[in-house]
């Protein structure tokens, strides 16, 4: 399970964020980007020593300052369910498209032009080249 997938699934859910400097932020996840920068809403910030509390309507946290995130267990179950659903859909789509065929370029015989090893023409090697003077030496 990828961290960003987990965070995108946690959108709108409560979470706790602890920063490298010791401050903690409790709030609901509003947004996340690819650098793990996050926005929280309805935030309560606790100071490093735990004595001072601040309430904020919204807060932006840069991803490289995050030490760890605490996310509810329900989110993990949601991500697992979503992954099994998506993998089943991928399998069904591949079967419907005549899948199972290798994943390489072209069809079973190496593409539309065919390769020289399979009896097709090859533009590599000592053949005549178009658009160039062959006696250019």
C-alpha positions, 0 to 999 in steps of 0.5 A: 500500500502506497503512502499517498494512496493511503492519504488520499483515501483519508481525505476528510477523516481526522488525523494526528500529525507530529512534526520533527520539532515535536509539535502535534496537529490534530485535524481533518485532512483537507488535501494532500499533494505528491510531496506529502504537503497536507492541509488540515481543517478544524486544527488543534496545535499542541506545543512541544512540551504539551502546555500550549494549545492553539485552535485554528480553522485551517493549517498547511504543513510542509511534507518534509517537516512531518515525523509521523501521521496517525490515521484511523484503522478504518482508512486502512480497511478502506484502502484494502477494499479499494485495492482488491476492487481495482485489481479485480476490475483490471483482471476483468478488463484484460480478459474482455480485451483478449488479454493475457498476451504478453504486454509487449509491442505488437502482436504475437509475431513482433509488431506490424512490420515484422522483424528480420528474424521472423521473415519480415523486412528490416531497415537496419544494417546494410540495406539501401537508405532513403534520402542519403547519398550512399557515395558520401565518403 
